[in-house]
Amino acid sequence: MRKLTYFIACSIDGFIGDPDGDASSMYAFVDEEFFAFLTTEYPETLPTHGRRPLGLDDLPNKRFDTIVQGRASYDVALREGITSPYAHMRQYVASRTLKTSPDPDVEIIAEDVVGRVRALKAEDGDLGVYLCGGSQLAGELLDEIDELVIKTYPQVYGSGMPMFGSGFAITDFTLESVRTFKNGALVRTYARKR
Ligand SMILES: NC(=O)c1ccc[n+]([C@@H]2O[C@H](COP(=O)([O-])OP(=O)(O)OC[C@H]3O[C@@H](n4cnc5c(N)ncnc54)[C@H](OP(=O)(O)O)[C@@H]3O)[C@@H](O)[C@H]2O)c1
């Protein structure tokens, strides 16, 4: 069974962006030390158009070979004219409104997103499935999430887009590791308690 990992950037108070999902205030914390962590530990989470100019195109995937994201998250790339933002992985976008995929490398999941993700998890393979977000899709897939990797930046948002767009329900996780950075960022990894 492959893991579904929600790998996400958030504020201290658990918001993944402003009310519209914009998390650009967090970019400032991706300094030399943090970037080295990302390229070493999670190179595949850097989008293709970010890797290419830095000469990092050939970095092999370390944790994930498949990415799942909601249409609103995919829209962030589409608005920049990028139709295949994670060309180094198999890409799935959940959407009921995108009738045809803008790119042959991106498969649209229009129905039974939970069932499709379960099927991806059931595939053989050493690498897992990267749940990129956003809030709504993560809320729908919460029961399927096996691991959380939360990049927390030292900012309070007060309100904004929550990590999970779902109703109140307690789901338990076990803390596996914490990594701290000089700039105050931290990355916590949690395993799902089942
Ligand atoms: N901080 C971070 O690390 C991070 C990471 C990722 C994203 N984000 C931010 O998150 C924001 C987007 O989050 P969001 O919660 O608004 O949206 P989202 O979860 O990315 O996408 C929601 C859309 O996904 C589709 N969808 C959801 N459930 C579905 C289902 N069961 N079946 C089929 N399609 C389904 C629907 O698309 P249709 O409307 O097309 O049907 C829905 O409107 C963006 O602003 C992005 O910047 C932040």
The ligand as an ORCA input file, in Angstrom:
! r2SCAN-3c Opt
* xyz 0 1
  N      -0.122     26.594      1.183
  C       0.041     25.608      0.334
  O       1.020     24.823      0.434
  C      -0.969     25.381     -0.759
  C      -0.920     24.197     -1.496
  C      -1.873     23.978     -2.472
  C      -2.835     24.940     -2.710
  N      -2.858     26.081     -2.001
  C      -3.880     27.094     -2.257
  O      -5.156     26.517     -2.107
  C      -6.073     27.247     -2.923
  C      -7.068     26.294     -3.518
  O      -7.725     25.544     -2.510
  P      -9.308     25.334     -2.559
  O      -9.696     24.655     -1.306
  O      -9.963     26.609     -2.930
  O      -9.515     24.375     -3.803
  P      -8.900     22.961     -4.252
  O      -9.133     21.952     -3.202
  O      -7.535     23.119     -4.799
  O      -9.845     22.675     -5.512
  C     -11.235     22.628     -5.344
  C     -11.840     22.103     -6.627
  O     -11.459     20.744     -6.814
  C     -12.518     20.034     -7.436
  N     -13.005     18.997     -6.549
  C     -13.021     18.994     -5.186
  N     -13.595     17.883     -4.743
  C     -13.941     17.160     -5.849
  C     -14.594     15.910     -6.047
  N     -15.000     15.152     -5.015
  N     -14.791     15.482     -7.317
  C     -14.388     16.221     -8.373
  N     -13.780     17.422     -8.244
  C     -13.575     17.880     -6.995
  C     -13.588     21.054     -7.742
  O     -13.277     21.574     -9.012
  P     -14.405     22.086    -10.038
  O     -14.924     23.361     -9.442
  O     -13.659     22.276    -11.318
  O     -15.446     21.005    -10.092
  C     -13.356     22.114     -6.661
  O     -13.857     23.386     -6.989
  C      -5.252     27.968     -3.962
  O      -5.398     29.361     -3.792
  C      -3.834     27.555     -3.699
  O      -2.933     28.653     -3.831
  C      -1.950     26.337     -1.006
*
